[in-house]
């Protein structure tokens, strides 16, 4: 960007009229303000001097002129040297004229440059003399250029209080750069108030310093409030703009339209924002490969776009750009850096696959399948192994029978032509295929004169193969009458050689013959009847008997066929009645329908003739036959027969006179339906045979189960009673053993006939229990019997020990009581005192 005020006074380009205009501006313009800039005594060319706020004077200024050609001012008010300047006298001044063509206003700004000597020697005293009457204790704008070369200490300004006319004032400052980091960068002279800087300042580290100034008397009195001082560090263009990346990578599709966005680059600058120092401009320095230039870069945004629609990946797939960013809005004295940008051209399907040849010839042997017969190659300039390159092949003509298939080899992109269904040389000796190829991705070129599909013609020659015999058709038939004589010869199965279309040299062998009815001639395939044929046999289906024949040629190649022997029917089966038991429910009907069947074909079957075949006049008198249709008749009784079963012989004759006799078992029954008679045939027909129905059987089983339950309950009750120990009651009147004789006792043996329990005593005084029934006499001795009585027991008198014995009631055995002997005296002494007890009940059975 060119500096404003490109036409300067004193320049050789000035004409007389222009000088006159400047003169008029100088005379007519109003003074706006004066600006004092502290600079080094020597300024190189293109050196930043300072900044003047042009907007404060005239916002709408569109013409700016400088009176000194060694300086120029930019749009933001930055003042730069155009040539090397030396302040020989320590100062230099020039004027900036501002003019607005819209409002016709003019302003001027006076700029004074002061070098270090002038500042130190003259300015403080001059200012003190000239402006003492105007000085006030108020904030004073102050600035310094970053990275100033000095000399140091560098005078910045003077602070002064009006109270110094009445008091001796001492000046001091505090704040960052004084007593805070960075320490001792600024100081003020105590007596004069002159403010100095002691070293260089980097604006990128410290943009400004906020100090506080104090005015005090020697005795500590403070006549002024603390004065805030702002020292702004004026930016110097000392930082290069830096790209955010050293290498940028972008992609763009080939054949993109002009103006398509490729990518955007970005750079940063640490200098003061919103100044010319950070106003960046982007540009492309060079392109590799060399021009024509296909890309452009927006100078302000860094966006890269295409300038041509001729990007072709197949020619150049990658470009490298050297890009530059420069501050000062791209002016030649601005700082700049460079970076690289790699632009990759992305492939699109703008190239069709094309066959390397338009015609192909190949061959295949007949009857082969799942074999590769040809590979077709194509060329495609698009990116390898991408959908734009991979080919899809199609057979669009000549494959109407589905014999062929073509697939793509993923590695070579070739089309592999295969046979998936066998070809027959005898049917077709040559096949012509039309094959097309396209890419997986759709073709992107707009309206094109080229066909979107490349095609090729493939001629496939089918070669002959010695295939062996052919069993065509696989099912062949012959007709034979079923009553033909054994040994009769007939035609058989015929196989053919596809080469000669004859049966010469073919041998035959029988593979299956379910009933072994025929033999097969090995040379001719004819059959000979080996056993009698029966059309009504189970292995015959719909009158056809099938055998399987194997045909072989001289090389052992074979085929298999089926020979169906169609058996022609003869009238060799008489009609018969399949249902030989007939029930007539007398309560509802007086007749029954009988049906006859004939295993022969209908030509040898019905109409049938039914007749009673019996010499017994009683049968003729009792039964009568009436024809219903060709295959059925009605049998009805006469003279009201009694219930029972009757044998009725009936002869059935077919149309050719062949007959058979069937004896029917006719049951005359007292029933409503036939099933009733079947369930209760004895009662209904008068037979004495008794049959139990299901309910009767169930009742019997339930009764048996109930009986077993009762017996089981009794057995369990007795078992529990036998296991329970019982003790003789104290009152022996209710249960006593009484000796019925005074004879000397002998050995007593007791035999049990029931399951009762008794008690025996021995001489030791111990008692025992055993089972006893009524007394039984043994060996001339008397027996004893248990008598129910009182509750007192023997062991209450005799002692504590006793033995308990139980007879086995299931086996009916006996137990001998030999452990104890009872003398009469012992029984007598035990029982006698209790004879008078009124509680004694029972009776004594005395046996002699």
NORNOR-V656571 format. One record per pair of residues at least 6 apart in sequence whose ideal C-beta (glycine too) atoms are under 7 Angstrom apart, sorted by the first residue. I is the first residue (numbers start at 1). J is the second residue. Records with the same first field share a line. If there is no record, write none. Layout:
BEGIN
I->J, J
END
This chain:
BEGIN
1->329, 330, 331
3->72, 73, 74
4->64, 73, 74, 75
5->64, 65, 66, 72, 73
7->13, 18, 65
8->65, 66, 69
9->22, 65, 67
10->69
11->69
22->65
25->97, 99, 106
26->97
28->106
29->97, 106, 107, 108
30->106, 107
31->108, 110
32->57, 107, 108, 109
33->57, 109
34->110, 112
35->52, 109, 110, 111, 112
36->112, 114
37->49, 50, 111, 113
38->114, 119
39->49, 113, 115
40->115, 149
41->86, 87, 115, 116
42->86
43->49, 81, 84, 85
44->81, 84
45->81, 82, 83, 84
46->80, 81, 333
47->80, 81
48->78, 80, 236, 237
49->71, 79, 80, 81
50->79, 145, 234
51->77, 78, 79, 234
52->73, 77, 79, 96, 109, 111
53->77
54->61, 77, 98
57->98, 107, 109
58->98, 100, 105, 107
60->100, 102, 103
61->98, 99, 100
62->100, 101
63->99, 101
64->73, 96, 98
65->97
66->72, 73, 94, 96
67->94, 95
68->94
69->82
70->81, 82, 83, 85
71->79, 81, 82, 94
72->80, 82
73->79, 96
74->276
76->275, 276
78->275, 276
87->113, 115
90->114, 115, 117, 118
91->112, 113, 114, 115, 118
92->113
93->110, 111, 112, 113
94->111
95->108, 109, 110
96->108, 109, 111
97->106, 108
98->106, 107
99->106
114->123
116->151
119->155
120->155
124->158, 192, 194
127->158
135->160, 162
136->162
137->161, 162, 215, 224, 227
139->227, 228, 229, 230
140->157, 159
142->156, 157, 229, 230, 231
143->231, 232, 234
144->156, 197, 201, 231, 233, 234
145->234, 236
146->201, 202, 203, 233, 234, 235, 236
147->200, 202, 236, 238
148->154, 200
152->197, 198, 199
153->196, 197, 198
154->196, 197
155->194, 196
156->195, 196, 197, 231
157->195
158->192, 193, 194, 195
159->171, 188, 193, 195, 213, 227
160->193
161->169, 215, 223, 224
163->169, 215, 223, 224
167->217, 223
168->217, 218
169->215, 217
170->190, 216, 218
171->188, 190, 193, 213, 215
172->188, 190, 214
173->186, 188, 211, 212, 213, 229
174->211, 212
175->209, 210, 211, 212
176->209, 210
177->185, 186, 209, 211
178->186, 211
184->198
185->197, 198, 199
186->195, 196, 197, 209, 211
187->196, 198
188->194, 195
201->233
203->233, 235, 272
204->239, 270
206->233
207->233
208->230, 231, 232, 233
209->231
210->228, 230
211->229, 231
212->226, 227, 228, 229
213->226, 227, 229
214->222, 226
215->223, 224
216->222
217->223
235->271, 272, 275, 277
237->271, 277, 327, 328, 335
239->269, 270, 271
240->335, 337
241->267, 268, 269, 280, 325, 326, 327, 335, 336, 337
242->267, 268, 337
243->265, 267, 325, 337, 339
244->266, 267, 268
245->339
246->339
247->339, 340, 342
248->263, 265, 339, 341
249->342
250->262, 263, 304, 341, 343
251->344, 346
252->260, 262, 306, 311, 343, 345, 346
253->346, 348
254->311, 312, 313, 345, 346, 347, 348, 350
255->309, 311, 348, 350
256->306, 309, 311
257->309
258->306, 307, 308, 309
259->305, 306
260->305, 306
261->303, 305
262->295, 304, 305, 306, 343
263->304
264->301, 302, 303
265->282, 302, 323, 341
266->302
267->280, 325
269->277, 278, 280, 327
271->277, 278
272->278
276->328, 329
277->327, 328
278->327
279->327, 328, 329
280->325, 326, 327
281->299, 326, 329, 330
282->297, 298, 299, 302, 323, 325
283->297, 299, 324
284->295, 296, 297, 321, 323
285->322, 323, 324, 338
286->322
287->293, 295, 319, 321
288->319, 320
289->316, 319
292->308
293->307
294->306, 307, 308, 311, 319
295->304, 305, 306, 307, 321, 343
296->305, 307
297->304, 323
299->330
304->341
311->345
313->345, 347
314->351, 381
316->345
317->344, 345
318->342, 344, 345
319->343
320->340, 342
321->341, 343
322->338, 340
323->338, 339, 341
324->336, 338
325->336, 337
326->334, 335, 336
327->334, 335
328->334
347->382, 383, 386, 388
348->388, 444
349->382, 388, 439, 441, 442, 443, 444
350->444, 445
351->380, 381, 382
352->443, 450, 452, 454
353->378, 379, 380, 391, 437, 438, 439, 454
354->378, 379, 454
355->376, 378, 437, 454, 456
356->377, 378, 379
357->456
358->456, 457
359->456, 457
360->374, 376, 456, 458
361->459
362->373, 374, 458, 460
363->460, 461, 463
364->371, 373, 419, 423, 460, 462
365->463, 465
366->422, 423, 424, 425, 462, 463, 464, 465
367->422, 465, 467
368->419, 422
369->419, 420, 421, 422
370->418, 420
371->418, 419
372->416, 418
373->417, 418, 419, 460
374->417, 458
375->414, 415, 416
376->414, 415, 417, 435, 456
377->414
378->391, 413, 437
380->389, 391
382->388, 389
383->389
387->439, 440, 441
388->439, 441
389->413, 439
390->408, 413, 439, 440
391->408, 413, 415, 437, 439
392->408, 437, 438, 439, 440
393->406, 408, 415, 435, 437
394->435, 436
395->404, 406, 433, 435
396->434, 436
397->433, 434
398->431, 432, 433, 434
399->433
401->421
402->421
403->419, 420, 421, 423
404->417, 418, 419, 420, 433
405->418, 420
406->415, 416, 417, 435
407->416
408->415
409->416
415->435, 437
417->458
423->462
425->462, 463, 464, 465
426->498
428->462
429->462
430->459, 460, 461, 462
431->460, 462
432->457, 459
433->458, 460
434->455, 457
435->455, 456, 458
436->453, 454, 455
437->453, 454
438->452, 453
443->452
466->499
467->498
468->553, 555, 557, 558, 559
469->495, 496, 497, 506, 551, 552, 553, 557, 558, 559
470->495, 496, 498, 559
471->495, 551, 559, 560, 561
472->496
474->561, 562
475->562, 564
476->493, 494, 561, 563
477->564, 566
478->490, 491, 563, 565, 566
479->566, 568
480->490, 533, 565, 567, 568
481->568, 570
482->533, 534, 535, 567, 568, 569, 570
483->570, 572
484->529, 533
486->529, 530, 531, 532
487->528, 529
488->529
489->526, 528
490->526, 527
491->526
492->508, 520, 521, 525, 526, 527, 563
493->508, 525, 549, 561, 563
494->503, 525
495->503, 506, 551, 559, 561
496->502, 503
497->505, 506, 553
505->553, 554
506->551, 552, 553
507->522, 523, 552
508->520, 521, 522, 525, 549, 551
509->520, 522, 550
510->520, 547, 549
511->548, 549, 550, 560
512->547, 548
513->547
514->539
515->537, 539
516->530, 531
517->529, 530, 531, 533, 545
518->527, 528, 529, 530, 547
519->527, 528, 530
520->527, 549
525->549
533->567
535->543, 567, 569
536->573, 599
539->545
540->567
543->566, 567
544->564, 565, 566
545->565, 567
546->562, 564
547->563
548->560, 562
549->561, 563
550->558, 560
551->558, 559, 561
552->558
569->600, 601, 604
571->600, 604, 654, 656, 658
573->598, 599, 600
574->654, 658, 659, 660
575->596, 597, 598, 605, 608, 652, 654, 660
576->596, 597, 652, 660, 662
577->594, 595, 596, 650, 652, 662, 664
578->597
580->662, 664, 665
581->665
582->592, 594, 635, 664, 666
583->667, 669, 674, 677
584->590, 591, 592, 637, 666, 667, 668, 669
585->669, 671, 672, 673, 674, 677
586->668, 669, 670
587->670, 671, 672
588->672
590->636, 637
591->634, 635, 636
592->635
593->628, 632, 634
594->632, 633, 635, 664
595->631, 632
596->608, 631, 652
598->605, 606, 654
604->654, 656
605->654, 655
606->630, 631, 654, 655
607->630, 655
608->630, 631, 652, 653, 654
609->653
610->625, 627, 633, 650, 652
611->625, 651
612->619, 620, 623, 625, 649, 650
613->649, 650, 651, 661
614->620, 649
619->648
621->638, 639
622->637, 638, 639, 641
623->635, 637, 648
624->636, 638
625->633, 635
626->633, 634, 636
627->633
628->634
635->648, 666
637->668
641->668
643->668, 669, 670, 684, 685, 686
644->668, 685, 686
645->665, 667, 685
646->666, 668
647->663, 665
648->664, 666
649->661, 663
650->662, 664
651->659, 661
652->659, 660, 662
653->659
667->677, 685
669->677, 684, 685
670->684
671->677, 684
677->684
681->687
682->689, 690, 691
718->755, 809
722->755, 806
725->804
726->757, 769
727->793
728->735, 759, 792, 793, 794
729->735, 789, 790, 791, 792, 793
730->790, 791, 792, 793, 796
731->789, 790, 791, 792, 837, 839
732->789, 790, 792, 831, 834
733->789, 790, 834, 837, 839, 840, 841, 842
734->788, 789, 790, 839, 841, 842
735->786, 787, 788, 789
736->787, 789, 831
737->784, 785, 786, 787
738->787, 831, 844
739->782, 784, 824, 827
740->782, 844, 846, 847
741->782, 848
742->824
745->781, 822, 823, 824
746->779, 780, 781
747->779, 781
748->781, 783, 784
749->778, 816
750->772, 783, 817
751->776, 814
752->771, 772, 773, 807, 814, 815
753->773
754->773
755->771, 809
756->771, 772, 773, 786
757->769, 771
758->769, 770, 771, 772, 786
759->767, 768, 769, 794
760->767, 768, 770, 817, 820
761->767, 794, 798, 820, 822
762->819, 820, 821
763->820, 821
765->798, 799
766->798, 799, 801, 802
767->794, 795, 798, 802
768->802, 803, 804, 805, 819, 820
769->802, 804, 805
770->805, 815, 817
771->806, 807, 815
772->786
774->785
775->783, 784, 785, 845, 847
776->783
777->783, 847
782->847
783->847
785->845
787->842, 844
788->842
789->840, 841, 842
790->839, 840
794->830
795->802
797->830
803->819
805->815
807->813, 814, 815
834->840
END
